[in-house]
Amino acid sequence: MLIGPQNSTLHVNHVRSRIRQAATAAGRDPATVTLVVVTKAQTAETIRVAATAGVTDFGENYVQEASAKMDQLADLALRWHFIGAIQSNKTRAIAERFDWVHSIDRLSVARRLSEQRPYHAPPLNLCIQVELVPEPNKGGVAPGLIGELAAAAAKLPRVCLRGLMCVPPPQANAAAERAVFAHLRALLEELNASGHKLDTLSMGMSGDFEAAIAEGATLVRIGTALFGKRSGNP
């Protein structure tokens, strides 16, 4: 199951085929859905091999782990997405090294990222993480507070608010999955109706990305479908 020189193209193409089929079934252009390969706990060499299969977007959860990989892969033109919980003392490294941050759930972090983003770099793309289904110890802003956070984040100078992200728990069936993702899409539409120009829905992972695509996902974050479950995971 692990990506390697012999099977990387097979696994990447299989996931891309599923993305293509889901988008087509939803009446969407498959090119509007970007595959973000989640490489937490994977090696730099694994990422390099995936890149040879045409992957350009990679998601990481931990700053220190990601920075080491970035150093080893500096010769490649990759886009790096930070998708984990953000510690305030890690914002400088995130602001300096990543292209996207999906997990904004408080203004103080967005402000620090804006202040610490290098002036020679393009604005850092941000998504607000929304807690659609309350879960202990998980990040995300409550739906009722999105408007206030979005309005403030959109005014920051060195970042660009792009959209919303969610990490819902597993649902009972595809209809329930779609209902959760439809809620996030509706929240994005409400923000745009109020004057925002957001274009990104970061939603859907290995177990539910087809449902997410059916409801408008533009970034799907896939790890397990490519690499298998990490050792020790249930």
N, C-alpha and C positions, 0 to 999 in steps of 0.2 A: 504493500500500500504506500510506502514512503516514496516520495519523489526521488529519483536517481537518474543517472545518465541514460539508462535503458527505458525508463517508463515515464519520465517527466512529461513528454509531449502527450502521451496517452491520457494521463490523468488530467492535465490542464485542458486538453481538447474535449474530454468527456464533460467536465464541468462547464466549459464554454458552450458545448452542444445543449446542455440542459438550460443554460441561461437563454440561449437562442430560441429554444422551443418554448420556454415560458413566456418570453417577450412576444413572440409571434402569436401565441395563443391569446395573449392579452391585447393584440392589435397594436403592439408597440414595435418601434425600430430597435432591434437588438443592440445597435450601436449606442443607444442611450443608457445602457446598463454597463457599468464598469466593474470588473472583477478586482477586488482588493484581496490579495492572498495574505492570510494571517499567519505570521511566521514566528509567533511566540514559541520559545524553546527549540526552534529550528536553527541550524547552523548557517553561517554565511555562505558556505559552499552549496547548501540546499537552495538558498535564495538565488545564487548565481546560476544554478542549473535551471530553476524555474524561469529565470530571466531569458535563458536561451530558448525556452519554449514560447517566448513572446510576452511574458508577464511584465508589466511596468509598475504596478501599484502594489505596495506591501504595507501591511498593518502590524504594528508592534504595540505591546502593552507596557513595557518597562523601559525607561529611559536609558539606564546604564547598559542593558543588554542590547538595545537597538543601536546605541552609539558605537559600540564595538563592531557591530556588523557593518554599519555605515562606513567606518574607517576602512574595513577590508574590501568594501564594494565601491569605493569612491570612483573607480574607473567606469562605472555603469551609470547610465542616465535613468535613475529610478525616482519614483514619487513615493515619499514616506508618509504614512498616515499614523498618527498617534491615536489609539483607540481605548486606552486604559484609563483608570482613575488617575487624576492629576494631583500630585502633591505640590504644595506651594513652593517648596525649595527646589523643585525640578523644572519650574517653568522656563528658566533661562535656556537650558539645554533644548527643551521642546521648541521654544521660539526660534532658536538659532538653527536647528537641524531638520525640522519636519516641514512638510508642505501642507498638511492637513491636520487638524485636531477635531476629533469627532465627539469628545466627551466633556464639553463645557456645561457646567450646571450651576455656576455662580459667577457673578460679575467680577469679583475680585481676581479670579484666575484669568478671565478674558482681558482684564485691564493689564495685568502683569505681562501676559503674552504680547499685548500691543506695545507696551513700553520696552520690552526686551527684544522685540523683533529687529534684526539688523536693517539699517536703512538701505543697504545695497540689495536686499532681498525683496522679492515681491510680497504683497500682503499675505499673511498667513490665513488660509481658509479655515473657517470654523463652522462646526455644527453644534447645536444645542442638544444635549442628551435629555430625553424626556422619559420620565417614569410613568409609563402608561399603566403598568400593573405593579402596585406597591409590593416591594420585596425588601426584607431587612438586609442591610449592609450592601445595597446596590446604589450606585449614583443615579442622578437624574433629577430634573426639576419637575415639579407637579404641573400638569397641563394648565392650570389656572394662573400660573406665574410666568408662563412663556412670554407673553406679550411684553411685560415689563423688562425682562432680561433681554429679549431681542431688540427692543427699542434702544436700550443703553449700549448693548454690544455693537449695534450697527453704527454708532457714532464714533467708535474707537478708530484711530488713524492708521494703525499698522496691521490691522486684521480685516478680513472680509467675511461677514456673516453669510453663509451659503445655504444653510438649511437645518434640518432636524435629524436626530439619530435616536434609535431605541434598541434595547437589548431585553426583549420580553422573555419570560420563562416559557418552557415548552407548553404548547396548547394541546387540547384533546384531539383536534382534527384540523383539516385544512381550512374549514369554514371559520373556526375559531381563530386560527392564525391570521386569516385575511381580515377578520374583524379588528384585530389589534392594529395591523398595519394600515387599515383604512382610517382608523382613528388618527394615526400620525399624519397621514396624507391630508385629512380634513383640517388638522391644526396648521399645517403648512399653508393650506389654501386660505385659512382665516388670516394668517399673518400677511399674506400677499394682498388680500382684500383690504387690509388696513394700511397698505402703502409699501410694504417690503417687496423685494424682487428676489425671492429665494428660489433656487433651482435644484436643491439636493435633498434626497431622502436616503439616508444611510440606514438601511434596515434589511434584515435577512441574513441568516448564517447557514451553515451546512444543512441543518435539518429543516429549514423553512424558507429558503430563498425563493423558491418558485412562487409561494404565496405572496411574498414581499414584492416580487416583480409584477405580479398580477395587480397589486395595489399601487404601483408607481415607483418602486425602488430605483434609484439611480446608481447607488453604490451597494454592492453586496459583499459581505466580509466572510470569506471562506477559508477555513483551515482544515477541519476534520475530514471533509470530503476529499481533500488532496493528500493529507498526511496520515490519516487515521487518528484514533484517540491517543493522546499523550499517555505515557506510562504512568500508572497510578490513578488515572481518571476513571470514573465509573462508566 
